[in-house]
């Protein structure tokens, strides 16, 4: 449950890294079961909505027309989108056909806050607290903390089971009454006879599984054996290793622990390797085969390519801000 801190050493070009505990609550808080389930139910329609918007170029143009004039970065992202997906020039169509035909995988995260209100029953002493969730934002790129949040859920679940009879249950009961008031305890998340407790988070099972589906579809598309090196037709002294998932990360990334947990789950559950690179590193080391649209990482020794790794899936944990582009977004690496 840690995040990384980067510190430049004064007077030198070197830097050091340290880790601090991520900001979490040591103990769980009571939460209305109905609103928790409501958030889960909303995830599917929201995911479908975002996917359809991302494929509706005219809608994006109309919606962002005013923004592109005052925000240069957003304007350039929209221009790039137009060049790839909306440009019908024959030459450009040939160049972008692979990007247009590629699979798209969305890993989204909705953030909610719990809003409380009261329902008057005609008697001030009998007012009922009513809750509803209010969406704060919907993250569509670099959605983080699946790894850390799953670990926090495990911690909370362990503490409530292990320490319940050693004084913790009193705190949980007081907290539940403070949150739920006179509402039935069955409306607490995990409520109900024999079911009260911390729900199990499936994020670190489902997210790697979704990425594995995208990975397998790519391998099937290009007839690549998932667990075998593709060296049969290689006439050069260059090893071609198993395809990888490329994590696009920020230079001096601070959220490495959360990302590594996803990387470990991909290998443990699906035996899919991960390579982490910044956009600047990608510009230097990744090549595009314009005939097929395939991306390859070139690993060199003394300037000679010795190992090639084909990229089956690109997973963006960076690229959403101008600071992710080391020389600015008007340059070759942008």
N, C-alpha and C positions, 0 to 999 in steps of 0.2 A: 504494500500500500504506500508506494513512494513515488515521488517525482524527482527529476534530476535538476540540479542547478549547475550552470556553467559559470566559471569565474576566471577572468583573464588575470594572469600574473603580472603585476606592475613591473614595467621596465623590460619585459620580454614579450616574445610573440607566442609563448606557450599559454596553455590554459589548463585548469584543473576542474574536475567534476566532483560534486558531492550530492548526497540524496537527503531529502527531508520527507517527513510523513505527509502524505496527501491530506488535505482538510476533510475529515470525515467525522461523523458522530460515533462515539464509542458504543452507544446503545441505540436500539431501534426506537422509533416513535410510532404510536398508534396511527392508523390510517383507515379511513372508511373503505370497506370492501367494495361497495357499489361504485365508488369513484375510481378505485384501482382497476376494477374490471372494465369500467367505461373507457379508461385510457388504453387498455389492451385492445378493446373492441375497435376503437378509433384508428388504431395503427394501420389496418389494412386499407380503409378508404383514403387516408392521408397519403399512404405510399402510392396508391394508384393515381391520386390527384397529382402528386409531384412528378410521377413518370409521364403522365399525359401532358403536363405543362412543358416538361423538358423536350417533348417531341413536337410541340406546337410553336414553330418558329414565328409565325405571324403574330401570335398572342404575345410572345416575348418581345418582339420588336415594338408592338404597340404599347406594351406596359412599361418598357424601359426606355422609350424614346426620350423622355424628359431627363432621365437619369444620366444617359450617356453623354449629354451635353455638359454636365457639371461634374461628373466623376469619370476621369480619364481611364482609370483601371477597368471599371465596369464597362465603359464604352469599348475598350479593346477586347474584353472577353466576348461581348456581343458581336463585335466584328469578326472575331475568330469563329464563333458559332455560325454566323452567316456565310462565311467563306466555305465552311465544311458542309453544312447541311442545307443551305438555301441557294447557293450559287449554282446556276444551271448552265454555265459556260461549259462547252464540250471538253476543253482541255482541263479545266478545274474538276469536272466530274470524274475524269479518268484518274486524277491525282487523289481525290477524296473518296473514291468508291469503297475502299477498304474501311475507312473510318465510319462511313455511313452504314456499312453492313455489319459492323462489329456488334457483339452482344453488349448490353449495358446492365450493370448490376448496381442497384442503389442500396446503400447501407445508411439508413436514415435514423435520426433520433429526435423525438418530440420531447420538449421540456415543458412541464406543467407546474403551476403553483396551485395549492389548495385554497379555495376561497370559502370563507364561512359567512353565513347569514343566519338570521333567526326567523322562524315561522311562528307568528302570533296565534295562539290558541284561544284568545279572548281573556286570558288570565296571565298576567306578567310572570307569575310563578311557574307557569307551565309552557313557556316559550321553548320551542324545539330548535336546536342548532341544525342548520342544513348546510351541507357542503356541496361544492361543485368544483371541478377542475377547470383552470383557465390556461390555455396554451400560451407560453411565453415566446417560444421560437421553435422552428423545425429545422434541424441541421441537415443539410443535403450533401455536405462534403466534409471530410475529416471528422466524422462523428466519433467522438472519443469516449473513453471510460467504460466500455463494455467489460474490459478485463478487471479494472479496479472495482467497479460496481458489483460484479459477480463475487469478488473476493470479500467485499464489505458485507454482502448478503450472507456469505458463509460465516463470517465472523459474528454477525448479529444472531444468526441461527444457533451457532455453537453456544454463545453466551446465554441466550434465553433458555436453552435446554440444560446447560451445565450449571448455571448459577441461580436457577429459579428458586431452589430451596435454600439458598444461602443469602437471601436478602434481596435478590434482584426482582423477584415476583412482586414485592410490595411497590417498587418503583413502577413496574409495568402496569400494575392495576391503577395507581394514581394517575399515571400518564394517560391511560385509556379513559378514565373518567373525565380528565381535563379536556381531552379532545372530543369525546363522544357525548359527554353530558349524560342525559338520561336515555340515550339511544341504546338499543339492544347490543350486547357484546357480539352478537353474531354478525354485526355489520363492520367489525374490525377485520382488517386484512388477516387472513388465516383464521377468521372467527368460525364458530360452530364447534360442536362437541368433538373433541379430539383433533381439531384442525387448526387451532389457534397457533400462531407462530409466524416466522418469517418465510415468505414464499421463496421457492427455489428459483434462482435466475437461470434461464436457459440461453442467455446471450452468447456465452462462450462455446455453446454447442451449435446453435443455429447460424451464427455469423460465419464461422469456419465452414460449416456445411454449405452455405450459400456460395461462398467463394470457391469451394471444391466443385460445385456444379458448374460454375463459369469456367473453371480450369479444365474440367473433363470435356465440356463442350468445345473448347478451343482445341484440345488434343485430338478429339474425334474429327473436327473439321479439317485438320491438317494431317490426320493419320499418324499421329505421334504416339508412341508407346509411353504411357505415363511413368512407368518405373524402369525404363531402359534408356540407355544413351543412344542417341540418334546419329551413329557414326558410319552407317553402312555405305552411304554415298559420299563420304568425306574423303577427298583425295589429298588433302593437305595434312600437315602434321599439327592439326588443331583439334583438340578434344571438344566434343559437343555434349554437354551434360544434360541431365533431366531438365525439362522446362520449369520455370520458377514463377512465383508471384512477386512482382516488384512493388515494394512499399515506397511511395514517394514521400519523403520526410523532410523536415526543415533542417538546415545546417544548425549544429548545436542544439539538437532536439532535446527538450526537457521532459517530454512525455514518453520516454523510451520504455518504461516499465509496462505501462498499459499496452503499448504496441507489441512488446515482446511476448506478453501473455497470449495475444492473438497468434503471433508467429509460432509459439510453442504448440498451441492447440492445432494449428494447421498441420504440423508435423506429426504430433501424437495421434491425432484422429484420422488423418488422411495421407500422411507421408508426402506432403507437398512442401518443398523448400521455399524459403523467402529470402530475397535480397533487398536490402535497404539502401536507397540512394537519394540524394538531394537533386533538385532540378539542374543545378550546375554540374553535378557529376553525371547525370543522364546525358546532358548535352555533349560531354566529353567522351563518354564510353558506350553509349547506346546507338546502334545504327538501325536504319529503317530500310527494309527491302521494298522498294516502291512497286515492284511487280506483284508481290504477294501481300504486302502490308504487315509483314512479320517484323517484330522488334528483337534485336539480339544484343546482349551485353558482351562487350569485348574485354576479356581479362588478359592483361599483357604482362610480360616480364622483359625488361630492357627494351621496351618498345615493340616487341614481337607478340602477336596474339597467340596465346597458348590454350585458352579455354573460351568457348562460346556458350552462353546461356540464353536460351530462347525465353522470351517473356510471354507467358500465357495470359496473365491478368495484371493490369496496372491498378493498384489501390492507392488512392490519393489521401494522404494525411497532411498534405501541403498543397500550395498553389492557389489558395483562396485570398491571398493578400499580396500587395506589391512587394513587401519585405521578403517574400519567399523567392524572389528573383534577384540573385546577388548583384547583377549589374544594372538593374532597372528593367522594366518590361518593354523597352524599345530596342533591346540589344539582342545579340545572337542567342544568348542563353535564356532569353525571355520568350 
